[in-house]
């Protein structure tokens, strides 16, 4: 999950920097009828991922229970 979030962050940020007409530099979590921004940052060679309570509850906790 963490590597996927890092990849999405990098792709969104790189495409945003390419200039006019680019996509958003942000990462979003989509499910039917709802789009939520997921906070990601890359600073000083470190990737930071702040998914929020709803994402943790609906995505990360079920994944943790599977393992």
HELIX and SHEET records of a PDB file:
HELIX    1   1 UNK A    2  UNK A   17  1                                  16    
HELIX    2   2 UNK A   53  UNK A   55  1                                   3    
HELIX    3   3 UNK A   56  UNK A   60  3                                   5    
HELIX    4   4 UNK A   61  UNK A   66  1                                   6    
SHEET    1   A 3 UNK A  27  UNK A  31  0                                        
SHEET    2   A 3 UNK A  34  UNK A  43 -1                                        
SHEET    3   A 3 UNK A  46  UNK A  50 -1                                        
END                                                                             
